[in-house]
């Protein structure tokens, strides 16, 4: 269940400490098993006399047959290849022909060159030769490896390469990853390069340093206040024309998207976030994808989504994203029959397709459920089934004019919503919405009036406990049978209690103290009305658990 707990007050710090720990561990893995002459000598082919030798052809076949990144990594991080001094990996690189394999093997070779203690001469020679390749992404990755290994001439060659070709992309569309430290070196040491000129032009439009390390040491101005749409929209459109393929393209496209978002032009905002995700460098991809989903899921209502889908300006890749989101929004708005029809149309057209944003950008911490484990299509079909149930209840309720007579059905509908935390969830988030709120700095600006209002409306529409709470409260105002009245009052208390688990998210509606007061009042109200009620013991235990009364 995607909920932050109140007990996790230091959650952001935990995220970054854990992330740093994972990075350190991954680096240490590369340094484990020091390469000895004995270990390195076991690279070759099996023979009857030496059955323990690694079979090169078997490793290549295994990699070629791998269908997932996990399978590839398991082979590349096998003890044989961790102990390899680079020779075997070089041979594997030469023999594999799939781009994802070449890139994965090359990454391992770069780590060997940078962190390894043996065979640096052969590895450096391999990268120097590769840097002369006519294959642009391989040549650029090779130059980056040499720069990271400390070769000064490689920086000059890389600056020239970028001047001539800009950042290159592999056949699958993934751009070469240029570390910011190297970008900054080029910026400082080659001020007349296209790279440096583009960065200076970027800084003039944004009014901010391009490199975070060059920013003044004060709290950043997160939120809309750091953008100037009147200046930035024409500025970025001109910049993107002048510096195509520049390493700052993703950041420029992101800022352009944010500027359009601030003006209310959500279609152009989404288009430019899409461009940022798919642009060179990729440093801003996670932020751009998160913001794209934030605009769709938080800021756009049913009518805005319909208007965007009807527009010829919307990028085609975004259409299924909005079509699914419209189905979810219709369900949140209580338009269950329309939602069911929208779900049916979406699934019929796109079932099991890898629509945009699915498996596109991994969240950087590795701490939440990842795209690989989030079965989008299964969850969407489960969601459709639940919304279909809601629709059936709603149709039955609509046929009953008397509110008292329809009360049992309305209670069942509210209970169905209460018991499913993902019934109104937009599964395009793939379990990462809470993480984006932290890493995308949403939580840091949630007290800004505009943002607070957005988050209040969002919580009321997407949170199943809040929706159920409102339905229970509406029922409580109706004349009910004694049994149903007791169930409703206890359900109100439970809904308040479950909302408490949403921590900071619920604080846009109530402070922590107010939330605890509401929980206490709801359970106490139940006990006052039903001193011998069916749920008396549970209500007392709840109050004890919250520390609101002492254990008798």
Secondary structure, DSSP 8 states (H G I E B T S, - for coil): -----TT-TTHHHHHHHHHHHHHHHHHHHHH-S---HHHHHTEE---SS-TTSEEHHHHHHHHHH--SHHHHHHHHTSHHHHH--SHHHHHHHHH---HHHHHHHHHHHHHHHHH-SS-HHHHHHHHHHHTT-S-HHHHHHHHHHHHHTT-HHHHHHHHHHHHHH-S-B-TTS-B----HHHHHHHHHH-TTSHHHHHHHHHHHHHSS-SSGGGS-SS----SGGG--HHHHHHHHHHHHHHSTT-TTHHHHHHHHHHHHHHHT-HHHHHHHHHHHHTSSS-TTHHHHHHHHHHIIIII--HHHHHHHHH-SSS-GGGHHHHHHHHHHHHHHTT-HHHHHHHHHHHHHHHTT---TTTTTS--SSS-S--TTT--HHHHHHHHHHHHHHHHHHHHHHHT---HHHHHHHHHHHHHHHHT-TTTT--GGGTT-HHHHHHHTTTTTSTTSHHHHHHHHHHHHHH-HHHHHHHHHHHHHTS---HHHHHHHHHHHHHHHHHHGGGGGGGGGTS-HHHHHHHHHHHHHHHHHH-TT-TTHHHHHHHHHHTTSS---
